[in-house]
Amino acid sequence: VYTQLAAEGHVATALGSGTRVAERARPTGPPGPAGRLASAWAPMPDPLPRAFATSNPGRPDPALFPRREWQRALAAAVRELSDADLSYGDPRGLAELRVALASYVARVRSIAASPEQVIVVNGFAQGLVCVTRLLVRVHGEPAVAIEDPGSTGTIDQLTAWGARVIPIPVDAAGLDVGALDRSAAQAVVVTPAHQYPTGVTLAPDRRHALIAWARRRDALIIEDDYDAEYRYDRAPLTSLHNLDPDRVIAGGSTSKSLSPALRLGWLTVPAGLADTFAEIKASIDLGAPTIPQAALARFITSGSLDRHIRRTRSVYRRRRDALVNTLHDSAPGLHLDGIAAGLHVVIRLDDDVDENELAERAVRLGLDAQPLGRYRCRPDRLGLNGLVLGYARQPPHQLQRAVAELFGDPDRS
Ligand SMILES: Cc1ncc(COP(=O)(O)O)c(C=O)c1O
């Protein structure tokens, strides 16, 4: 035993003075590979992507995750998968899931795509990684336009994987396609149905202008359809994908409808790029995990996903109504955006209101909140001052109490 401990450096033996526990080797001289690699990585500002580091108004209520139905789907998947399925799978994703997703996106978003065009990814975030890798291969350091204000997670994924982002302003009609046209962008990531975070819809003339831009520029449009399932008051415009299936990559995710913990999403890609995306996905991780994919396929085809979305949509609608009504009662002049869909609203604030201070107070009151500035690339906040307030995770009475306190008489709080 002593010989072994000495060989592994745990004890030190010296002739005549016995055996002692060895002092831990202290690093001296220049940093070793770990130190060098960590400092080379230093440009990444914090260990967690900014979007998820703190309060996130876009997240669903984890308490609503359908544990029993998911367990059933998972158990059936484990029981029914063949031995061959338990090896490495098709990097595009499990065939039965791609069939289920192709019919799901056709039904929910009117996207006409064959199962061959569906690529299963580990959340939309990884979908963006795949797209970025394609663009990097083609353009070197691609210039990718993003919405401003927009998703910080999108910026994190694009820049971490080698793209240069070009912020393009969003106004009441969505992305400013004129500004996009004046930029050097070679691709664009958009949230046309319900812009994140402002909640505006890309106006019909802008949709057509965007497609015309992509044709002129020979560019790809990446459509982040992040909250397709939660529309409360009116039917959404169909996916941009339908306007030009050869230029639009549409991405969806289970992160809002089920849970971010699944890390399951999909891209519907132009038919001519399906093999390329299969290759890119394989180069990243050899394909998404088969067992959860098989569970999701069963969850969709059994009707459980539709039932779960119907149930949660009505829960979220009640929470939204409670939030909006209380806001109207507590602060009648407030201007709200994005109430028709999603899991959050945007409260527009006068330029002299401190959005950071208000967001901090909202978080202290238990609300999911962020200042609109967190999503803004432009330093000037004039006309863009606001509070992004999530309503997914609290029952109506808690939302009402917190919001009344946030905007009500300060002497009462
Ligand atoms: C606008 C937007 N896009 C994409 C994502 C990331 O989605 P996923 O969890 O599928 O990677 C989020 C997550 O909240 C989001 O808000």
The ligand as an ORCA input file, in Angstrom:
! r2SCAN-3c Opt
* xyz 0 1
  C     -36.350     34.405    -28.275
  C     -35.748     33.124    -27.827
  N     -35.173     32.344    -28.739
  C     -34.572     31.192    -28.397
  C     -34.523     30.760    -27.094
  C     -33.747     29.508    -26.761
  O     -34.466     28.414    -26.976
  P     -33.964     26.946    -26.641
  O     -34.174     26.702    -25.188
  O     -34.833     26.100    -27.502
  O     -32.517     26.824    -26.992
  C     -35.158     31.496    -26.113
  C     -35.175     31.014    -24.718
  O     -35.812     31.533    -23.839
  C     -35.772     32.719    -26.486
  O     -36.363     33.500    -25.570
*
